[in-house]
Each structure stands twice: as C-alpha cells, then as structure tokens.
Amino acid sequence: PGTQHARLDRLANGRDIHVCDGTPDEAWLGIVYPRSPGQDCGVDAPMDDAQPYAGACAVGWVNAGWVRTDAAH
C-alpha cells in the first residue's frame, strides 16, 4: 500500500468490497472485490490464519478514507 505505486484499478462509488487486512483507523485496507457483478469471492467468513488470497476475484489496497463500512453486509 502507498501512493508511490501505480493505480491498478478504479472502483466506482457503491461498489461492494471485502476488507481482509487492516482496520478502518489505518491508512490502507487490503481488499478483495468481484471482477464482475454477483461474482462470489469466497471470503464471507473469517479465517483462523492469515494467508494470501488465491481466488478468482481481484485484490489490492485502498485508502481507508474512501471506504464506508456497512455492517449490514
């Protein structure tokens, strides 16, 4: 994470993401997000041990200031 790296993707407002690393009070959040609407990323439940994501969805880092958490999902 950081501003010195090239942007890999742009997420539209309202896009659903899964926060998998970091907390809202940190500057950057590690995320997993569907490449297409309705795609199941398989990350809906917490894991006991941290591990790299190996699914079909996209991964990256996002500045926490751009993320609104919604506990309803």
C-alpha positions in Angstrom: 0.0 0.0 0.0 1.0 3.6 -0.6 0.8 6.5 -3.1 4.2 5.7 -4.7 2.7 2.8 -6.6 0.7 2.9 -9.8 -3.1 2.5 -9.6 -4.2 -0.9 -10.7 -8.0 -0.3 -10.8 -10.7 2.2 -10.1 -13.7 1.2 -8.1 -17.0 3.1 -8.6 -18.9 4.6 -5.7 -21.1 2.0 -4.0 -19.0 -1.0 -5.2 -19.0 -3.9 -2.7 -15.6 -5.0 -1.4 -14.4 -7.3 1.2 -11.9 -5.8 3.7 -9.4 -8.6 4.5 -6.5 -6.7 6.0 -6.3 -3.5 8.1 -8.8 -1.7 10.2 -10.8 1.5 9.4 -8.4 3.6 11.6 -5.5 2.6 9.4 -4.5 4.5 6.3 -4.8 1.5 3.9 -7.1 -1.5 3.7 -6.3 -4.8 1.9 -9.4 -5.7 -0.1 -10.8 -8.5 -2.3 -13.6 -7.5 -4.8 -15.5 -9.2 -7.6 -14.4 -8.6 -11.1 -18.0 -8.8 -12.3 -21.3 -8.2 -10.5 -22.5 -11.2 -8.5 -19.2 -13.0 -8.5 -18.6 -15.0 -5.3 -15.2 -14.2 -3.9 -15.4 -16.9 -1.2 -14.3 -14.6 1.6 -17.5 -14.1 3.5 -16.3 -15.8 6.7 -13.2 -15.0 8.8 -10.2 -17.4 8.6 -8.2 -18.7 11.5 -4.8 -17.9 9.9 -3.9 -15.2 7.5 -3.0 -16.4 4.0 -2.7 -14.9 0.5 -5.9 -14.8 -1.4 -5.9 -17.3 -4.3 -9.5 -17.0 -5.6 -10.8 -15.6 -8.9 -11.6 -12.1 -7.6 -9.4 -9.1 -7.7 -7.2 -7.9 -4.8 -5.5 -4.7 -3.8 -5.2 -1.9 -1.4 -7.4 1.1 -1.0 -7.1 4.3 1.1 -9.3 3.8 4.1 -10.6 7.4 3.6 -12.5 6.2 0.5 -14.2 3.3 2.2 -17.5 3.4 4.1 -18.2 0.2 6.1 -21.6 -1.3 6.2 -22.2 -3.9 8.9 -25.4 -5.0 7.2 -23.5 -7.0 4.6 
